[in-house]
Amino acid sequence: MVQELGSSIEGFGDPMTQTSTPKYVEEVAAEVMKVNNVVGLFQTMAIVSLNMGNLTLEVNILKNRLVTRETEKAML
């Protein structure tokens, strides 16, 4: 069976102990792994973008509080 399907692993010991993986399965697996990497990168970018947005919002809130307190001090 190993020799019928062919194996992408060449030069290893006894062919009866090898697991046989057809080349097209390896190609599909490689493509899926590439897609998973792209999805992971996109998710990471989305998270970073959201975190940057949150950071900007927090900085703006702190600026507004500072301006408000300075204005209150100036009124006293």
C-alpha positions as CSV (number, residue, x, y, z in Angstrom):
1,M,0.0,0.0,0.0
2,V,2.9,2.4,0.8
3,Q,4.4,1.9,-2.6
4,E,1.0,2.2,-4.4
5,L,0.2,5.6,-3.0
6,G,3.8,6.8,-2.9
7,S,5.4,8.7,-0.1
8,S,6.9,12.1,-0.1
9,I,9.4,10.9,2.5
10,E,12.3,9.3,0.6
11,G,15.4,7.6,1.9
12,F,14.0,6.4,5.3
13,G,14.4,2.8,6.6
14,D,11.8,0.1,6.2
15,P,8.9,1.2,3.9
16,M,6.5,-0.9,6.0
17,T,7.1,1.4,9.1
18,Q,6.5,4.6,7.1
19,T,3.2,6.4,7.0
20,S,2.2,7.1,3.5
21,T,1.0,10.6,2.7
22,P,-0.1,11.4,-0.8
23,K,1.6,14.5,-2.3
24,Y,-1.8,16.2,-2.8
25,V,-2.7,15.8,0.9
26,E,0.6,17.5,1.8
27,E,0.0,20.3,-0.6
28,V,-3.5,20.9,0.8
29,A,-2.1,20.8,4.3
30,A,0.5,23.3,3.4
31,E,-2.1,25.6,1.9
32,V,-4.3,25.3,4.9
33,M,-1.3,26.2,7.1
34,K,-0.6,29.3,5.0
35,V,-4.3,30.4,5.3
36,N,-4.2,29.8,9.1
37,N,-1.1,32.0,9.3
38,V,-2.9,34.7,7.3
39,V,-5.9,34.5,9.5
40,G,-3.8,34.6,12.6
41,L,-2.0,37.7,11.3
42,F,-5.3,39.4,10.4
43,Q,-6.6,38.7,13.9
44,T,-3.5,40.0,15.5
45,M,-3.7,43.2,13.4
46,A,-7.3,43.7,14.4
47,I,-6.5,43.3,18.1
48,V,-3.6,45.7,17.8
49,S,-5.8,48.2,16.0
50,L,-8.5,47.9,18.7
51,N,-6.0,48.3,21.4
52,M,-4.5,51.4,19.8
53,G,-8.0,52.8,19.5
54,N,-8.6,52.2,23.1
55,L,-5.3,53.8,24.0
56,T,-6.1,56.9,22.0
57,L,-9.5,57.1,23.7
58,E,-7.9,56.8,27.2
59,V,-5.3,59.5,26.3
60,N,-8.0,61.8,25.1
61,I,-10.1,61.3,28.3
62,L,-7.0,62.1,30.4
63,K,-6.3,65.2,28.4
64,N,-9.9,66.3,28.8
65,R,-9.7,65.7,32.6
66,L,-6.5,67.7,32.8
67,V,-8.0,70.6,30.9
68,T,-11.1,70.5,33.0
69,R,-9.1,70.6,36.3
70,E,-6.9,73.4,35.0
71,T,-10.0,75.4,34.1
72,E,-11.5,74.7,37.5
73,K,-8.2,75.9,39.2
74,A,-8.2,79.0,37.1
75,M,-11.7,79.8,38.2
76,L,-10.9,79.6,41.9
